[in-house]
Amino acid sequence: MKKSLVLAMAMALGVTASAYAANPFSDVPAGHWAYDSVAKLAAAGVVDGYADGAFGGDKLITRYEMAQIVAKAMAKGADCDKLAAEFADELDTLGVRVAKLEKGADAVKITGAIRYRYKTSDTNVGDSHTNDLRTRLWINGQINDDWSYTGMLQHVHNFDNEANDEDGTTFQRAYVEGKLGGLDVTGGRYNAYFGDGLVYDTRADAVEASYKLGGVKVTGFAGKGTDAGYGDELAELIGSASDSYGNYAAVEVATNVAGLDLMAGYANFQDMRPELLGDGLDNGIWWAQVGKTIGHVGLKATYLKGDYEAPYGFGKVLNDELDDDGYAFAVSYKGAKASDVGSWGLNFNYWNQGSATYVAHTTDADTFSGLGFKGYGIAAEYTVAKNIVATVAWYDTEAKNKEAAESITGADENEILWADVTFLF
């Protein structure tokens, strides 16, 4: 039985939710024919998707899995007598679990991810490596039919130097999600992401709201960025191990036209990096992206333009010397699904971005402390067993302004070999 059939059956259950519910699944993009229906089902708690964030619409499911969907719909009060009769044996097997669903015992869920990583960096001034284990525990609580809470605890253990462990277990995420009129809202401390991660992809104390009208989705963002960490050389130079990403406000618009995924946006950052640049830096970043999916192949091309406004002194010198535009290309093939043993994927990225075009870049390559960079990355991922995914990546990047990079960070080129295995539960 395919998920597409489940979609039609589940919609017949009488599940109701806002037409503007947020779709949580990575493989159901805005503009997809099933976007609104899947969003409704997810908002109502009838479908959960897989651990990797995918809906898996082309995946076959068992009668038992379908019975679980029916059970959840029944717990929501849906009228599904015919489906209940069809899956009577499977529902009977569920037994106590169905009773628990009806009592709302699934209101709180705990999931997790444990990642072991080994990374080597080969720069023009020396080599280094990282050998660590990161543990994340996610707590999801249902507040009511429209609102939920998510929290995340994290600990990182450094096998080579236990003194460099993060200070105990830290509360990395704490936010709520829900609907406010026709808006889908997220607020609190969470991972803010815009500009496809080419502009910003890290924690923020912020709020964002999206509105979908027809095939166009508009999202507004506002908040305070997390602190940027500096390497030993730069920290010693400026007398601080971290610096602020400042405050930001942004807007992004996404749609699909004639099979092309189109996205454009603007972000305005204020008072960034005051430790490094004196009074801080203001920057307005524009971006535009076009994407196309052909079978299992995904293609993306992005152009970015920044507008630095450094106040004086050292920051003003950098402002005059560093590039303010850039572009990026991405090619992906398939993708590893944690629930599908043997599934795999390949990714290739090329970046040529001036310093003014990014704040907290999504890549694991060296971006030279925001001084502009260019280069490429190749990554492969493979599901070795259920909920166990391995990744190997190679990054080769160099600073666009070598003189500034050498004087500030010491290195202007870096080749990185990254390997990790992640256990999901």
C-alpha positions, 0 to 999 in steps of 0.5 A: 500500500503506497503513502499516496493511497494513505493520503487519500484514505486519511483525508476521508477520515474527516481530519480538519486543520488550518489550510495554512498549517506548516508542512514539517516534511523535507520531501514535500516542498511548497508547490507540491500537489499534496502539500496542503493535505500532508500539512493538514494531516501532520498538524492533526497528528495523524501522520508523523513521517520518518526520523530523518524528517521525510514523509516518504510518499512513494514508500510502501507501508504495511497494514499494521502501519495503516492501522496505526494511522487509523487509530490516531484518527479515531483518537482524534474523534474522526468518523472512520467506521469503515476503515476500522472494520477493514483493519479490525484485526490490526487494531485489535493487535494494537490493544492497549496502545490504541487505548493510550492514544485515545487518552492522549498519552502520546502528548509528550515524545522524547527522541534523540540523535547520537553522532560520532565524528572524526574530522581532519583539517589540512591548512597552509599553516598546519594540520589538526583533527577533531574526534568527538561524540555529540548527544542530542535529546529532543522533547516534544510536547503537545500544548493543544490542537494548534500549539506544541513545544520543543526543547533540545538538550546537547552534550559534546564529548571531546575524546582527545581533550576532555577539558574541551568538553562543552560545559555539561549538558546545555539547553540548546533549543526551547521554542513553541510552534503553532497557528495564529489566525492564518499564520504558522508561528515559531518563537523562542530559541531555535535553529533559524534558517534562511537563504537556504543556509547560505546566509544563516543557519544556526541558533537564534532567539527569535520569532518567525511567521509564514503565510501561504496564499495559493502556491506562494509562501511568505516568511518573516523573521526577526531576532537576535543571532547566537554568538560566533565562536573564534579560533585560538589565534583570532581569540588571542588577537581580539581578546575574546573567544566569541562575538555577537551575530547581532540583531536581524529582520528578514523576509523570504518568498518561495513558490514553484512556477512551471516546475521551477522552485523559486526563492528570494529574500532580504535580511538586515543585520545590525551591530554584528561582531562588536568585539572584532569591529569596534562599534559593530557592523551593519549588513543588508543581504539580498538573495535569489535562488532557482531550483529544479528536480529531475527524477532523483537529481536536484539542482540549485543556483543562488546569487547573493549580494551584501551591503556592508556598513562598517563604522571606522578603523579596522572594520572600515578597512575590511569593508573596503577590501572584501567582496560584497557579492557571490554565488553558489551551486548545488547538485544532489542525488537521491538521499539517505533515509534513516528508516530505509536500510541501503538508501544513499545520497550524493551532494556536490556544492560550489561556493564563491561568496564574498564576506558580505553575503553570509553570516552563519553559513550552513557548510562544514567547510572552512569559511574563514571567520566570515572573510569570504571564501570559495571552493567546493564540497562533496558528500556521500551518505548511506543508511547502514542499518535502520536509524543508523546513517553514515556520512563522508565529506571532503571540503576544499576552500580558500579565503577570497581575501588571503591577506586579511585571512592570514593576518586574522586567522593565520590560514587562507586555505583548508582541506577538510575530511569529515566522517560521521555516523549518526544513531537515531532513536 
